[in-house]
Amino acid sequence: MSAKRELLRDPQRGKIAGVCAGLSDYFNMELWLVRIIVVSAVLLTGGPLFVVAYIAAWFILDKKQPNHSDKVSSASTDDPLEVKFKVWQKGEPPRRALQDLKERLTRVDKRLQEMERYVTSSEFTVNREINKL
């Protein structure tokens, strides 16, 4: 099952208005590649058509809402574990992606240890017996 994709501009990742960032998300391409294609199209074709299209997209496309899962926060441990299978398509360096993954797996491991500690404790046994009554 694939999620519905929408063409939205992403001003947080964009240089001017986020149109290229939105295109890179929509077509699942690297942002730098989309920028090179757009600049090349402007330079090679004389430009007015692509400049007008870019400005039109700027006004027509809705802004992408900030996604809280994009930000790594140490306080939130209830975030679903999201693994980026194609790191190169997200524009994130592999070392940073591995560091993010390591941090998330460390948080998951700590939660599992806490759960195991509780399940093997006498408090869990007492609570289970009380709930059976």
N, C-alpha and C positions, 0 to 999 in steps of 0.2 A: 504494500500500500504506500503510495507516494503522496506527500502532502501537496496541497494546491499551491502552486507558485504564483506570486504576484510580482509585477514589475513596479518596484518602488525605488525612489532615490534615497541614498544613504549619506546624508550630509556629515555624519560623524567620521566616515572613512574617506569622504571625498575631499578634493582640493578646492573646487569652486562651488558646486551645488550638489554633488553626490550622484550625478547622473551616471557617470562611468562606474561608480561603485555599485549602483543599483543594477546596471547591465551585467557587471561581473557576477553578482549574486544570482541573477536570473538565469544566465547562461552557464553558471558554474565554471567560470574561468578566473584566472588570476587577474587582479586589478591592474597591475602594470601592463599586462598584455592588452587589455581593453583600452587603456589610455594610449598606448602606442598605435593601435588600430585607428582610434578616433583622430589623433594628431596627424597620422599619415594620410587619412582620408581628407582632412582639411587641407593639408599641404599639397597633396597630389591632384586634387580636383579643383583647386582654386578657392575652395572654402566656403563661399556664402551659403550654399545649401546646407552644409553640415553645421555651420554656426547657427543658422536659423533653427534647424532641427534640435540642436542642443538647447537653445534658449526656450523653444517650445516645450521640450521635455521637462525643462526646469520648472515651468509653470503648470504643466499638465499633470505630471506624476506626483502622487502623494508621497509624503515623507515616511520613511521606515521608522516605526516606533522603536525606541531603545529596548534591547533585549537584555534582561537582567542576567541571563545565563552566560552572556558574553564576558561579563566581568567576573574575575576570580575573586571571591571574597572568602576570607578565612573564617568569618563568623557564620556563614550559612553552610550547614552540613546537609540540608535537605534537598539540595540541588540534585537533579538526576545526573547520573554519570553519563557524560557525553564524550564519546571518543571520536576524534576527527580521523577518518580513515585516509583521507587524501590531504595531508598537511600542506603540500605544495599548492593546492588550489585555494587554501584559505589565506595564503600570504604570510603564514607564521613560520619563523625559523624552526627547524626540527629540534634544536636543543630546547627552545622555549616550550614547544609542544610536549616534549618528553618530560620537562620539569613540571608542567601543568598536570600531566597525567600522573606523575609520581606523587604530587601533592594530593590529588583527588583519591588515588589509591591508598595513600597514607590515612586520609580522613575516613575512608570506608573501613580500613583495617582497624582503626581505633574504635569505630562504632561497633564492629563485630566483636572486638575484645570486651567492650562494655556489656554487650548483650550476653556473651558467653559467661562473663563474671556474674551477671544477674541470674541467669538461668541455673547456674550451678550453686547459687547461694541458698542459704536456709530461708531467707526472706521470700524467695520465689516459691519454695515448697509450702511455706505457711500460707501465702496468698492463694496458691492453687487449692489448698485444702479448705480454706475459708470460702472460696468461690464455689466449691462443690456442695456446700451446705445449703 
